[in-house]
Amino acid sequence: MQRLLRALATGGTAVALMLTAACGSGTVGESTDKAGGDKAESGKISVDTARGKVSLDKPAKKVVVLEWTYTEELVALGVTPVGNADNKGYGTWITADGAELPKKVTDVGDRNEPSLEKIKALQPDLIVVDDDRSKANLKPLNDIAPVLSFKYTTKPQMQTMKKNFTELAKAVGKEDKAAEVNKRMDAKAADLKGRLEKADKSNLKYALAQGFTANGSASIRMLTDDAFACQVLNLAGLKNGWKGKSDAWGMTTVGVEGLTKVEKDSNFLYVAAEKDNPFKDELADNAVWKGLDFVKKDKALALDPGTWLFGGPLSAVQVLDETAKALKV
């Protein structure tokens, strides 16, 4: 059971339990970060969120974060949060270079049910949350400090990530750093594209999956072009060979039979925990698995188990690096 719960934590437990199925809150295309902008007009910082604009008198210094993606983004900006939800879980799933959480960060409990008492004791001047996960706590959190509520799944996810990352950077006075980090991600994608071209592997077809065991059976999340990680790989000129119907996160959850729909000549890139890898364990002797085109052609390629497919710019760079390693370019 513990193994299942850890596996479901990837991409957010709410993903697997469909607690975050709602999407489409418009955080894309509503930026107020223009020349002059709201800050120049009002003397305050105006941050665009999934619930409208939030005004801050000055850049926040003491930030509590209740969603791992935004913790990763804050660390990428060179800002150490005073509090984070589930430090152990963050350390397990977020392993990209530069994303490590400093030990001095206070653990404020579970992402779905954080300790309001611990958060209040930290006296933060800003709290950052996932809009779906934190709906029930928004009022008490707002009583403690201003809250920035972001939505990860708004399409297109890559544009949403960059937009929300920039807005978070604005709130902590690190807009220049955010631009630098975003450019680093784009440069990494361009570098991989160039290496693929040099290796005569342009437009290489792939399918990206995350596997775990549920109730003794292999459960596989196939990522569509609606998913952030696939949009990152597509930047490098790769072509997604999975066309299944997606949920709000851009995923299609299937069993081994569903993998027969992966387009031929695809490289099957997958992430699975070392101690819960259905591709090497449960499916090793499965006739359907062994008959798949990418298995027969030795194109089932493991990415590092700590590759986070639902993260920010640092995780995006990790996805690109791991893909380059798997494809040997």
N, C-alpha and C positions, 0 to 999 in steps of 0.2 A: 504493500500500500504506500509505504514511504517513497518507493521508487517511482510509482505512478504520480504521486503528488509533485515530486521534483520535476518529472518530465512535463507535467502539465503547466508547471510554472513558466516554462519557456514561452515567450511571447505573451506572458500574462496568464495567470490561472483563469482570469475572466474570459480569455479567448476560448478555452476548452469548454467552459461552463456556459458560454454564450451570454455572459453578463455584460459584454461590451458590444453587443450586436448592432446597436444604434450607431449610425455614422452620418456624415454629411453636414456637420455643424460648420459653417463656413469660416475656417481660419485661413483659407488660401485666397489671395487676391484682395485682402482688405487692409494691407499695410498702411500705416500712417507715417512711415519712415521716409519722408520726403524732405527736400531742401527746405529749411525753415522748420517744418514739421510742427507737431503739437507742442513739443518741448519749448520751442522758441516762442510760440504764441502764449502759452500759459505759464511758463516758468517751471513746469513740472515735466516729469517723464510720463509719456502716455504709451502703455503697452497693450497691444492687440491680443486678445485671448478668445477662446471659444465662447465666452460669455460676455463679450464686449470689451470695451476699453477699461483698463485699470490705471489709475494715476498714482504716481509715486513722487514724493517731494525730492528725493535724491536716490542715487544708486543704492541698492540693498547690499548690506554687508553680512548680515546673519540670515542665512537661507536654510529652510527645512524643505526637503524634497521627498515626495511620497510616491514617485514613479521612477524606475531605474533609468529609463531613456533620458529623462531630464537631469538625473544625477550624473550620468555619463557626459551629457552636454555641458553641465556646469563645471565638471572636472576638466573637460576639454578647453574651457575658457580660462583655466588657471584659478578657479574659485573653489575653495573647499567648503562644502555645506557644513553647517553646525549639526544638522540632523538628517538622517536618511532612513527610509523604511526598509527593514530586512537587510542588514549589512551582509549577512552570510549568503543569502540568495544572490545578492548583487555580485559578490566575489566569485560565486560559482558560475554564473552565466555571463557576466560581463568581463571578458578577459583580453580585450583589445589593448595594444600598447598605448600607454598614457592614460588609461581609464581607471587605474587602480584607485580604490577609495582609501584615503589616509586613515590610519587606525584611530585617530582622535575624534572621528565623526561619531556622534551619539546615535545609537540604534533606537528608533522611535516605534518599533513594532512592525506588524504586518501591513502590507500595502493596502489591503482591503479594510483592516480595522486597526489603524495606528493608535497609539496612546496619546490622547489629547493632553493628558497631564504632563507627559514627557515633553511634548511639543511646546506647551505653555511655559514650562520651566526653562526652556532654552531662550525664551524671550526673542524670538525671531522678528525681523522686520519684513520678511517675505516668506510665503509658503507656496510651493509649486506642486500641482497635482495633475493627475489624469482626469479628464472631465467625466468619463463614464464611471470609473472606479470610485470616485470621491463624492458623488452626488449627495449621498446621505450625510456627509460630514461638512458640506460647504458652509453652512451657517455657523456651526461652532468654530470651524477653522477661521472664518472671516472675523470672528470675535477676538481671535488671538492676533492676527496680522493680515495684511492684504494678501489675497490669494490669486495666483495666476493659474488658470485652468486651461489646459491644452488638450486637443484631441488628435491622436496619432493617425487615426484611420481615414481621415478626410482625403478624398482623391484630388489630385495625384499625390501619393504618400511622400514621394521624394520632395516635391515642392512644399508640401506641408511641413516636413521635417526642417527644411531650410528656413522656412518662414518662422516656425515656432522657435527654432534655435536662435534666429536673429532677434526675435522679440524678447527671449529670455536674456540674451546678451545685452540688450538695451536696458533691461531692468537692473543689471548688475554693472553697468558702465563698461562693457567689453565688446562693443559693436565691431571695432577694428579686428579684434581677435577672432570673432565669429566669421568674418569675411575671410580671414587667413585660413581658418580651419576648413571652411567650405571649399576654398580653392584647392586645398591640399587633397581633398576627396576627389574633386574633378580631375586634378592632375594625375592622381593614381589611376583613375579610370582610363585617361588618355594614354598613360604609359602602358597599361595592360593591352589596350587596343593596338598600340604600335608593336608590341612584342608578338601579339597574335598574328598581325599582318606579316611581320618578319618571318615567323614560323610557318607561313602559308596556312594559317588557321582562322582567317577572317570569316565572320558570320558563322562561327562554330555553334552548333546547336547544343543546348543543355536542358536539363530539368533539375530543379532545386527542391530538395525534400528535407524534412525533419522527421526522424522516426523514434518511436518509443513503444513500450509495451503497455497495453491496457487490458485488464482482465485476462491475462495470459495470451493475448493475441497481438500481432503487430498492428500498430496504428500509425499511419503515415500522413503527414501534412505536406501536400504538394503546393508549391507557391506559384501563383499566376503572375501575369504582368501587372496586376493591381498591387502586388506586394512590394514594399520598399526594397528588399534585398534584390529582387529581380530587376527593378528599375536601375539599381546600382550596376548590376552585371550588364544590362542592356546598354548602359553608357559606354561600356567597353566594346560594343559591337557584337556581343553574343546574342543569340536568338533563343527564346524560350520555346522548348518543345512540349510544354504542358498547357493545354487549353481548357482545362476543367472549369466548372462553375465555381466562382469564389465567394467566400463569406466576406464580412466587413474588413477583415485583416488581409484579404487577398489570398486566402488559402482554400484548398479543397482537401478534406480529410477522407482518405480511402484505405482499404485493405490491400493485400498483395494483388488481388485480381484487378484492382483499379490501375495498377501500374502497366497493364497491357495497353493502356491508352497513351502512354508516353510515346511521342513520335520517334520513328526509327532514326538511327544515326545520332541520337542524343547522348551526350555525356551525362550520366546520372550523378549529380553532386549531392551529397547528403551530410547532415549533421545528426549525430546520435551520441548519447552519453557512453562513456567507456564501460560502465556496468549495466547498461540497458541499451544494447545495440541489436535491434531485431534483424538488421540486415546480415549480421555475422552470426547471430544466435538462432532465433526462432525460424528464420527463413533460409538458413544455410542449406537444408536438405529439401526445401519446398520445391515441388515440380514446376509450379507457375513461375516462381522466382528464377529458377535455373533456366527456364525457357525464354526469359525476357531478352530482347535484342541487346540491350546494353550490358547485361550480365554475361551473355555468351561472348561478347566482344571485349570483355574486361574493361568496360567503361563505367562501372559503378565505383565512384571515387569519393573517399571519405575526406571531409574537411575536419579541421581541428574540432574536437567535441565542445570546446568553449566558444565557438563562433556564434555570436548573437545575431540572429536574423531580423530582429525587431528593434534595433537600436538607433543610434545617432551617427554622426560623421566618423567617429573613431571606429565603431563597429563596421561601418561601410568600408573603410580602408582594410579592415581585417578580412572581410568577405572577399575583397578583390585580391588580397595577398594570398589567401588560402586557395582561391580558385586558380591563380597563376601557378601555385605550387602543384595543385592537383593535375593541371593540364600540362605541366612541365614546360612552361614558357618563361 
